[in-house]
Amino acid sequence: MTITYVLMQNLKRNPLRSTLTAVAFALPMGIFVAAISMVVALIRISESNQQELRLATHHKTTIINMLPEGHRMKIEGLDPDRKRIRAVCGMRWYGGRVPNSQTVIQSLAADADTFPIVYTDAGMTPADTEAWMKDRTACVVGYGIAEQRKWKVGDRITLDSSVPPYLKLDFNVVKIMRTESRANVMYFRRDYLVESLKSAGVEGGLCNIFWIKCADVPSMRSLQDDIDSSFANSPNETKSEDELAFAAGFIQGMGNLPGLMQAMAIVVVVIIAMVAGNTMMMSFRERSKELAVFKAIGFPSRRIFGIVLGESIFLAMFGAMIGIVPTVILLISFPLRQFGFLPIASLEVSPMAVGLSVAIALLVGVAAGLWPAYQALKLNTVSALRRA
Amino acid sequence: MSSADIEIKKLKKVYYKDKMEIPVLAGLDLSISAGEFVALMGPSGSGKSTLLHLIGGLDTATAGSVRVGESLLETMSEAQLTSWRSRHVGFIFQMYHLVPVLTAAQNVELPLLLFKMKSSERKERVKTALTIVGLGDRMDHRPNQLSGGQEQRVAIARAIVTDPDVILADEPTGDLDAKTSEEILNLLNLLNEEFGKTILMVTHDPKAAAHAKKTVHLEKGQLEREEFSNRQPMAAAR
C-alpha cells in the first residue's frame, strides 16, 4: 500500500460525489477542447487558403448587403493588363436544403467562367471544367457533403433555397472536390441562378462577395487599397481583405468566437474551481477527525497537506481526462461534415487545446484543494480529536 | 519489544477561550514505570485526556516537563514530536477512527508508511499485529464489515504495529458493551504483560480501571490519589 493508494481510496468514500465532481470537470473540458480545436482548424484552413492569393471584396457594412455584379467589371478594369489580377469571381449565397431537410448546405452560385481559375484548390481538371462550362445546371460538391448525402458525379439533385425567394433548383453533379478546405461547400453556376431569379421576378445581378485571384502577395496588398478606394463614397462601398482576415472576420461575425472561447475558459475555470473547492472542503470537514488521527499516529502536517491537495488534483485531472479523451476520440472518429455549415470536414484535435485543458484542470485542482489542504495542514489534532 | 518510563514534573496546561483562562492541569507530578499499566480516572474536566495528549506529544504544556524514556518533550519542535510519536507512541481512541475505505490490514499498515520498510516486511508486521489482537482471519475486511469490538482490535493492532514504547488509550471501551470491553481490556493486559508495553488508559469505568496495575485519580488538574491493584497477572490467572 502507498499514500497514493490511500488517496485514491479516499475518493471512493463518496462515489456519487466524486463522480459528479469529475463530471463537472469533464463536460466543460470536453467542450473546451472541441471549441478550441474548431477555431484552430478554421484558422489553419484560412492560413492554407492564404496561399491561394485570393482577395475577398464585399460590402463595407456586411457580407449580407449585396453588391451589383457590375463591380466585377470595375475591379477587372483596375488592372487591364492582367498583371495583378488573374480572375474575378462573383458569388451569391443560395443556402440550399435537400427537400424536407432543415440542414442548410453551404451552397454558392459562382461565375462560371472564372470559378476554375479563382478556385484552383477545387482541383478542376480540364475535363471537369469542360463539364462545368457545358451544363448550366452543373455543380461541384465537396467530398464531405457528397459522402454524407451519398452523391456522386452524374447525379441529378434538387435543392430548396433557404433564402428568399426560396427557389427550388435542379443540379447536375459534375465534380466531387477532394480538398479539405472545400469539403463542406457546393458551388454552381451563377448565370443559372440569375436566370432562375429573373424568372421568379427577382433582381438577379447581385453578389455577396467577389473573390479576386491575385498574381502575387504585393499585388494583393496594392489591389486591396485600389479596389476599396475606387468604390469609396459610392452607394456600394467595399471592404477588401485577404482570406485569413476575411475568415477571422467571418468567425467574429459568428459571435466573436475566439473572444467567446476565452470568456468561456475563464467562466469554466471559476465555476469548476468553486464546485471542486466545495467538494474538497466538504470532504475535508467530514474527515477532519480522521486526518487528526493521521497526525496522531505520526503523519507530518506537510504530508497531510499533500494528501488533501493530491486528492483535489487527482479528481480534477481524472475529470478532465474523462472529458478530453472521449471528445478527442469523438472528433477523430466522427467528422464534422454533419454540421454542414462549417468549412471543416475532419478535425485535427489541437494539441494546444488539449494541453491548455490539462493545464486548466491542474490549475483548478490546485486552486480547489489549496484551502482545504491548508486547513488540514493547520488542523489542531487535539481539538479535532475532542470533537470526536 | 520496547518500553519506556514516564516522568511528569509540575505539569501545567492552561487553555484560553474568549480571553478566559481555563486551567486544566495545575502542577501535576506523576511517575509511571516502564512496563506499567496505569488507569487514569477522574471527573470530566479533571485533565485526564489533556494529560494523555501531553504525554503523546499531541499538545504542548504551558509549564512543567514531560519525559518519556529518554525524550524530553518540551524541548522538541512540532516536527520532531510528530516523528517521535510515530516511533514511540501508539494511540487507541474511543471511536476507533479507522479509515472506512481501507481494509483492516491496510488500516494497520498506515503507520508503517512513515518508515522505510520493504513491502514484505510491512505485510509481515501487519499480519503479526492482527494475529496478536485475534483478527488474523479478518485482514481483508473493511471496518463496516466488523463489529465494534473487532474495529477496536484493529485500532489496537494499528497502535502496536510500530512496536511503540508507550500505548495511550483514551476510553478504549467507552463505546463497547461489557463483554466486548472485557475482551479489549484483556488484550491490553496481554500487551502489557506479554509484550511489556507501558500503557496509560483514560477511563470512567472502575471495572476497566481494575485491569490496570495502578489507578491514578485526578481532581481539578492535580493528582488526588494513586491506587495499586492486586490483580493477578493473566498468566497466573490462567
Contacts between the chains, C-beta under 8 A, distances in Angstrom:
chain1	res1	chain2	res2	distance
A	1	B	102	7.9
A	1	B	106	5.3
A	1	B	109	5.3
A	1	B	113	7.0
A	1	B	122	7.9
A	2	B	113	7.2
A	3	B	113	6.1
A	6	B	99	7.3
A	6	B	102	6.9
A	6	B	106	7.9
A	6	B	110	7.4
A	6	B	113	7.8
A	9	B	99	7.6
A	9	B	101	4.2
A	9	B	102	6.0
A	9	B	106	8.0
A	10	B	99	8.0
A	10	B	101	6.3
A	12	B	101	5.4
A	13	B	100	6.8
A	13	B	101	5.2
A	289	B	95	7.8
A	289	B	97	6.2
A	290	B	97	6.1
A	290	B	99	6.2
A	293	B	91	7.5
A	293	B	93	6.9
A	293	B	97	4.3
A	294	B	110	7.5
A	295	B	58	7.8
A	295	B	82	7.1
A	296	B	56	7.1
A	296	B	58	6.0
A	296	B	85	7.1
A	296	B	91	4.9
A	297	B	85	7.3
A	297	B	86	6.6
A	297	B	90	8.0
A	297	B	91	6.3
A	297	B	110	6.7
A	297	B	111	4.7
A	297	B	158	7.1
A	298	B	82	5.8
A	298	B	83	6.8
A	298	B	85	4.8
A	298	B	86	2.4
A	298	B	87	7.4
A	298	B	111	6.2
A	298	B	114	5.4
A	298	B	162	8.0
A	299	B	82	7.4
A	299	B	86	7.7
A	299	B	114	6.6
A	300	B	79	6.5
A	300	B	82	5.2
A	300	B	83	7.4
A	301	B	78	7.6
A	301	B	82	7.3
A	381	B	58	5.0
A	381	B	59	7.8
A	382	B	53	5.1
A	382	B	58	5.4
A	382	B	59	4.9
A	385	B	53	7.8
A	385	B	58	7.5
A	385	B	93	7.0
A	385	B	170	7.8
A	386	B	49	7.3
A	388	B	93	6.9
A	388	B	94	7.5
A	388	B	95	5.3
A	388	B	97	6.9
